[in-house]
Amino acid sequence: MFKGVLTGLVAGAAMLAAGAAVADDWAPPGPLKVQIGFGAGGSTDSLGRVLAQTMKEQTGWNVIAENKPGGGGVAMFTGISKMPPRGNVIGIGVNMPIMINLVLRGDELQFDLDDFDYLGTVARAQLSIIAKGDAPFDDLAGLVAYSKENDGAPVAFDAKPQELILQAINKKSDAGLRPVSTESSAEMVKLVLGGQVVAGFAAGAHQQYLETGELKVIASANDSRLSYAPDVATVREQGYGVYVDPWFFLAAPTGLDPAAREALTKAVADAIASPAMAEVVANILKTEVDNVGPEGTKEMIVNGVENVKVLFGK
């Protein structure tokens, strides 16, 4: 019996070693295209191009970055979902637009969550709600009280999920917050500093002003607390059951050959772990790289869809 078990273990080890060798020997059939779901010049474009260049340098593969903008990444992922799983195309996008479209018009989309092999995540944007350093409140309860005392308070946002958080606060507390639409986090910071709004969302442009005391964080809009403000509670912890977690993630057409999936996952992970990616993530997102792996990426998307349903009251 022991001999049989030993023989089985040896055979199993040999099979694992053979599988690893196949994955190590695998290379894309032709150029590997890293499709970027947004146009040139934005955060996703910068992350995608550094990732593609780093993968090229580390693997020796011919890796090409190409922009496929449209619908916040929906156009790109629609195209990828229809491609054969040859291992020659992967896409990088942001989860929020994809999840919102799945919730609001999933019956119109040409893909669902099972149409992809998920490869990993690059990072999560840390999203805070900020106010001036001398504002007469330090948390959402204080902001709500201030708004009620002043017949409403303008609060800046630059994306629909942020506006929905404000609406959730208004619905539960009758705060009277007045959402003010802006183009970017940088614009929101300027409005808060200038006093045109009493609070706003920010994903990095505000951090230098935290150090000087000109701004302060009154809540984390993420599902967890901010790395740079661990003592500040999340929106959920402060009594409102919503959050926004913008993740940059990578996926390929579903059904990849196991060797291809393993090789691509490893190549993506190695590139994300590189100093070059750490630098671009720190410069653009003011945070650290965070790769939750293939299973963690799919779980993030699935759970995120359920949260978006709550945001939109679905």
LINPE-V855119 format. One record per pair of residues at least 4 apart in sequence whose C-alpha atoms are under 7 Angstrom apart, sorted by the first residue. I is the first residue (numbers start at 1). GAP is how many residues later the second one is. D is the distance in Angstrom with one decimal. If there is no record, write none. Layout:
i & gap & d
I & GAP & D
I & GAP & D
This chain:
i & gap & d
1 & 4 & 6.3
2 & 4 & 6.1
3 & 4 & 6.1
4 & 4 & 6.2
5 & 4 & 6.2
6 & 4 & 6.2
7 & 4 & 6.1
8 & 4 & 6.0
9 & 4 & 6.1
10 & 4 & 6.2
11 & 4 & 6.2
12 & 4 & 6.3
13 & 4 & 6.1
14 & 4 & 6.1
15 & 4 & 6.1
16 & 4 & 6.2
17 & 4 & 6.1
18 & 4 & 6.2
19 & 4 & 6.3
20 & 4 & 6.0
21 & 4 & 6.1
22 & 4 & 6.1
22 & 237 & 6.1
23 & 236 & 4.4
23 & 237 & 6.6
23 & 239 & 6.1
23 & 240 & 5.3
24 & 239 & 6.6
26 & 233 & 6.6
26 & 234 & 6.4
26 & 237 & 6.6
28 & 4 & 6.1
28 & 59 & 5.8
28 & 60 & 5.4
29 & 59 & 6.2
30 & 58 & 6.9
31 & 31 & 4.9
31 & 32 & 5.7
31 & 33 & 6.8
31 & 57 & 6.5
32 & 30 & 6.2
32 & 31 & 4.7
32 & 32 & 6.1
32 & 56 & 4.5
32 & 57 & 5.7
33 & 30 & 5.9
33 & 31 & 4.8
33 & 32 & 5.8
33 & 33 & 6.9
33 & 55 & 6.1
33 & 56 & 4.8
33 & 57 & 6.4
34 & 18 & 6.3
34 & 30 & 6.0
34 & 31 & 4.7
34 & 32 & 6.3
34 & 55 & 6.1
34 & 56 & 5.2
34 & 57 & 5.6
35 & 30 & 5.9
35 & 31 & 5.0
35 & 32 & 5.8
35 & 33 & 6.2
35 & 55 & 6.2
35 & 56 & 4.6
35 & 57 & 6.3
36 & 8 & 6.9
36 & 9 & 6.1
36 & 12 & 6.2
36 & 30 & 6.1
36 & 31 & 4.7
36 & 32 & 5.6
36 & 55 & 5.9
36 & 56 & 5.2
36 & 57 & 6.4
37 & 30 & 6.3
37 & 31 & 5.1
37 & 32 & 4.9
37 & 33 & 6.9
37 & 35 & 6.5
37 & 36 & 4.1
37 & 39 & 5.4
37 & 55 & 6.3
37 & 56 & 5.2
38 & 6 & 6.5
38 & 7 & 6.4
38 & 29 & 6.2
38 & 30 & 6.1
38 & 31 & 4.1
38 & 32 & 6.7
38 & 34 & 6.5
38 & 35 & 6.2
39 & 6 & 6.6
39 & 28 & 5.7
39 & 29 & 6.9
39 & 30 & 5.1
40 & 5 & 5.6
40 & 27 & 6.7
41 & 4 & 6.0
41 & 5 & 6.7
42 & 4 & 6.3
43 & 4 & 6.2
43 & 241 & 6.6
44 & 4 & 5.9
44 & 49 & 6.7
45 & 4 & 6.1
46 & 4 & 6.3
47 & 4 & 6.1
47 & 233 & 6.8
48 & 4 & 6.1
48 & 44 & 6.5
49 & 4 & 6.1
49 & 16 & 5.8
50 & 4 & 6.0
50 & 227 & 6.6
51 & 4 & 6.1
51 & 220 & 6.1
51 & 221 & 6.9
51 & 226 & 6.7
52 & 4 & 6.2
52 & 11 & 5.9
52 & 12 & 6.5
52 & 13 & 6.0
53 & 4 & 6.3
54 & 4 & 6.1
54 & 217 & 5.6
55 & 4 & 5.8
55 & 212 & 6.3
55 & 213 & 7.0
55 & 216 & 5.5
56 & 4 & 5.3
56 & 5 & 5.2
56 & 6 & 6.0
56 & 7 & 5.3
68 & 8 & 5.5
69 & 4 & 6.2
69 & 6 & 6.8
69 & 7 & 6.7
70 & 4 & 6.4
70 & 5 & 5.1
71 & 4 & 6.0
72 & 25 & 5.5
73 & 4 & 6.2
73 & 20 & 5.8
73 & 25 & 6.9
74 & 4 & 5.9
74 & 24 & 6.1
75 & 4 & 6.4
76 & 4 & 6.3
77 & 4 & 6.0
78 & 4 & 6.7
78 & 32 & 6.2
78 & 33 & 6.2
79 & 4 & 6.7
80 & 172 & 6.7
80 & 173 & 5.7
81 & 30 & 6.3
81 & 34 & 5.6
81 & 35 & 6.5
81 & 172 & 5.3
83 & 170 & 6.3
84 & 169 & 6.8
85 & 168 & 5.2
85 & 169 & 6.2
85 & 170 & 5.7
85 & 171 & 5.0
86 & 170 & 6.6
87 & 169 & 6.5
87 & 173 & 6.0
89 & 163 & 6.4
90 & 160 & 6.8
90 & 161 & 5.7
90 & 162 & 4.6
91 & 159 & 5.4
91 & 160 & 5.5
91 & 161 & 6.3
92 & 156 & 6.9
92 & 157 & 5.6
92 & 158 & 4.5
92 & 159 & 6.8
93 & 155 & 5.6
93 & 156 & 5.7
93 & 157 & 6.6
94 & 152 & 6.5
94 & 153 & 5.6
94 & 154 & 4.6
94 & 155 & 6.2
95 & 4 & 6.1
95 & 151 & 6.1
95 & 152 & 5.6
95 & 153 & 6.5
95 & 154 & 7.0
95 & 206 & 6.9
96 & 4 & 6.0
96 & 150 & 5.8
97 & 4 & 6.1
98 & 4 & 6.2
99 & 4 & 6.2
99 & 205 & 6.9
99 & 206 & 5.3
99 & 209 & 6.9
100 & 4 & 6.0
100 & 208 & 6.4
101 & 4 & 5.5
101 & 5 & 6.2
102 & 4 & 4.1
103 & 202 & 6.8
103 & 206 & 6.3
105 & 4 & 6.7
111 & 4 & 6.1
115 & 138 & 6.4
115 & 139 & 5.2
116 & 135 & 6.0
116 & 136 & 5.5
116 & 137 & 4.7
116 & 138 & 4.1
117 & 134 & 5.6
117 & 135 & 5.2
117 & 136 & 5.8
117 & 137 & 4.6
117 & 138 & 6.9
118 & 132 & 6.2
118 & 133 & 4.3
118 & 134 & 6.4
118 & 176 & 5.0
118 & 179 & 6.3
118 & 180 & 6.2
119 & 131 & 5.4
119 & 132 & 5.3
119 & 146 & 5.2
119 & 174 & 6.4
119 & 175 & 4.6
120 & 129 & 5.9
120 & 130 & 5.5
120 & 171 & 5.7
120 & 172 & 6.0
120 & 173 & 4.3
120 & 174 & 4.9
120 & 177 & 5.6
121 & 126 & 7.0
121 & 127 & 5.7
121 & 128 & 4.1
121 & 129 & 6.1
121 & 169 & 6.5
121 & 170 & 4.5
121 & 171 & 6.0
121 & 172 & 6.6
121 & 176 & 6.4
122 & 126 & 5.5
122 & 127 & 5.9
122 & 150 & 6.2
122 & 167 & 5.6
122 & 168 & 5.6
122 & 169 & 5.4
123 & 124 & 5.9
123 & 125 & 5.7
123 & 165 & 6.7
123 & 166 & 4.7
123 & 167 & 4.5
123 & 168 & 6.5
124 & 121 & 6.9
124 & 122 & 5.7
124 & 123 & 4.3
124 & 124 & 6.4
124 & 166 & 6.8
125 & 78 & 6.4
125 & 121 & 5.5
125 & 122 & 6.3
125 & 160 & 6.0
126 & 77 & 5.6
126 & 96 & 6.6
126 & 100 & 6.4
127 & 74 & 6.7
127 & 75 & 5.7
127 & 76 & 4.7
127 & 93 & 6.3
127 & 94 & 5.4
127 & 95 & 6.0
128 & 73 & 5.6
128 & 74 & 5.4
128 & 75 & 6.4
128 & 89 & 6.4
128 & 91 & 5.9
128 & 92 & 4.5
128 & 93 & 5.3
129 & 70 & 6.8
129 & 71 & 5.5
129 & 72 & 4.5
129 & 73 & 6.3
129 & 88 & 5.8
129 & 89 & 5.8
129 & 90 & 5.2
129 & 91 & 6.2
129 & 92 & 6.6
130 & 69 & 5.5
130 & 70 & 5.5
130 & 71 & 6.1
130 & 72 & 6.9
130 & 85 & 6.7
130 & 86 & 5.6
130 & 87 & 4.4
130 & 88 & 5.7
131 & 4 & 6.4
131 & 61 & 6.4
131 & 67 & 6.1
131 & 68 & 4.5
131 & 69 & 6.8
131 & 84 & 5.7
131 & 85 & 5.5
131 & 86 & 6.5
131 & 87 & 6.9
132 & 60 & 6.3
132 & 61 & 6.2
132 & 82 & 5.8
132 & 83 & 4.4
132 & 84 & 6.1
133 & 80 & 5.5
133 & 81 & 4.7
133 & 82 & 4.2
133 & 83 & 5.1
137 & 5 & 4.6
137 & 6 & 5.9
138 & 4 & 6.2
138 & 80 & 5.3
139 & 4 & 6.3
139 & 79 & 4.4
139 & 80 & 6.3
140 & 4 & 6.0
140 & 78 & 6.5
140 & 79 & 6.9
140 & 98 & 7.0
141 & 4 & 6.2
142 & 4 & 6.0
143 & 4 & 6.1
144 & 4 & 6.3
144 & 31 & 5.0
145 & 4 & 6.2
146 & 4 & 6.2
147 & 4 & 6.0
147 & 5 & 4.4
147 & 6 & 4.8
147 & 28 & 6.0
147 & 29 & 6.2
147 & 30 & 6.3
148 & 4 & 5.9
148 & 27 & 5.8
148 & 28 & 6.5
151 & 25 & 7.0
152 & 24 & 4.7
152 & 25 & 5.3
152 & 26 & 6.4
153 & 23 & 6.8
153 & 24 & 4.9
153 & 25 & 5.6
153 & 45 & 6.5
154 & 23 & 6.0
154 & 24 & 4.5
154 & 25 & 5.9
154 & 26 & 6.2
154 & 43 & 4.9
154 & 44 & 5.9
155 & 22 & 6.6
155 & 23 & 5.9
155 & 24 & 5.0
155 & 25 & 5.7
155 & 42 & 5.5
155 & 43 & 6.0
155 & 44 & 4.8
155 & 45 & 5.1
156 & 23 & 5.8
156 & 24 & 4.5
156 & 25 & 5.9
156 & 26 & 6.5
156 & 32 & 5.8
156 & 41 & 6.5
156 & 43 & 6.4
156 & 44 & 4.3
156 & 45 & 6.5
157 & 5 & 5.9
157 & 6 & 6.2
157 & 22 & 6.8
157 & 23 & 6.1
157 & 24 & 5.3
157 & 25 & 5.9
157 & 43 & 6.0
157 & 44 & 5.8
158 & 23 & 5.7
158 & 24 & 4.9
158 & 25 & 5.5
158 & 26 & 5.6
158 & 27 & 6.9
159 & 4 & 6.7
160 & 4 & 6.3
161 & 4 & 6.4
161 & 83 & 6.7
162 & 4 & 6.6
163 & 4 & 6.3
163 & 16 & 6.4
164 & 4 & 6.1
164 & 147 & 6.1
165 & 4 & 6.3
165 & 77 & 6.6
166 & 4 & 6.2
166 & 11 & 6.9
167 & 4 & 6.0
168 & 4 & 6.3
169 & 4 & 5.9
169 & 6 & 6.9
169 & 71 & 6.6
170 & 4 & 4.7
170 & 5 & 4.8
170 & 6 & 5.9
170 & 7 & 6.4
182 & 5 & 6.6
182 & 6 & 6.6
183 & 4 & 6.6
184 & 4 & 6.5
185 & 4 & 6.3
185 & 16 & 6.8
185 & 17 & 5.0
185 & 18 & 6.3
185 & 20 & 6.4
186 & 4 & 6.5
186 & 19 & 5.5
187 & 4 & 6.3
188 & 4 & 6.2
188 & 12 & 5.9
188 & 13 & 6.9
189 & 4 & 6.1
189 & 13 & 7.0
189 & 16 & 7.0
189 & 17 & 6.1
190 & 4 & 5.9
191 & 4 & 6.0
191 & 5 & 5.2
191 & 6 & 5.8
192 & 4 & 6.2
192 & 5 & 5.2
192 & 6 & 5.9
192 & 7 & 5.9
192 & 8 & 6.7
202 & 4 & 6.3
203 & 82 & 6.9
204 & 81 & 5.8
204 & 82 & 5.3
206 & 4 & 6.7
207 & 4 & 6.9
208 & 4 & 6.9
209 & 4 & 6.1
209 & 5 & 5.2
209 & 6 & 5.4
210 & 4 & 6.2
210 & 5 & 5.0
210 & 6 & 5.7
218 & 14 & 6.6
219 & 13 & 5.9
219 & 14 & 5.6
219 & 15 & 5.2
219 & 16 & 5.8
220 & 5 & 5.7
220 & 6 & 6.1
220 & 12 & 6.9
220 & 13 & 6.3
220 & 14 & 4.3
220 & 15 & 6.0
221 & 13 & 5.9
221 & 14 & 5.6
221 & 22 & 5.4
221 & 23 & 5.8
222 & 12 & 6.7
222 & 21 & 5.3
222 & 22 & 5.1
222 & 23 & 5.1
223 & 11 & 6.9
223 & 20 & 5.5
223 & 21 & 6.8
223 & 22 & 6.4
224 & 10 & 6.4
225 & 5 & 5.6
225 & 7 & 6.8
225 & 8 & 6.3
225 & 9 & 5.8
226 & 4 & 5.5
233 & 4 & 5.8
233 & 5 & 6.4
234 & 4 & 6.2
235 & 4 & 6.7
235 & 5 & 5.7
235 & 7 & 6.9
235 & 8 & 6.7
236 & 4 & 4.7
236 & 5 & 4.7
236 & 6 & 5.8
236 & 7 & 6.8
242 & 65 & 6.9
242 & 69 & 6.4
256 & 4 & 6.2
256 & 5 & 5.6
257 & 4 & 6.1
258 & 4 & 6.0
259 & 4 & 6.1
260 & 4 & 6.0
261 & 4 & 5.9
262 & 4 & 6.1
263 & 4 & 6.1
264 & 4 & 6.0
265 & 4 & 6.1
266 & 4 & 6.0
267 & 4 & 6.2
268 & 4 & 6.1
269 & 4 & 6.2
270 & 4 & 6.5
272 & 5 & 5.6
272 & 17 & 6.9
273 & 4 & 6.8
274 & 4 & 6.4
275 & 4 & 6.1
276 & 4 & 6.4
277 & 4 & 6.0
278 & 4 & 6.1
278 & 10 & 6.4
278 & 11 & 5.9
279 & 4 & 6.1
280 & 4 & 6.0
281 & 4 & 5.3
281 & 5 & 6.6
281 & 6 & 6.3
281 & 7 & 6.2
281 & 8 & 6.3
282 & 4 & 4.4
282 & 5 & 5.0
282 & 6 & 5.9
292 & 4 & 4.9
292 & 5 & 6.0
293 & 4 & 5.9
294 & 4 & 6.4
295 & 4 & 6.2
296 & 4 & 6.0
297 & 4 & 6.4
298 & 4 & 6.2
299 & 4 & 6.0
300 & 4 & 5.8
301 & 4 & 6.2
302 & 4 & 6.8
303 & 4 & 6.5
304 & 4 & 6.2
305 & 4 & 6.3
306 & 4 & 6.6
307 & 4 & 6.3
308 & 4 & 6.2
309 & 4 & 5.8
309 & 5 & 4.7
310 & 4 & 6.0
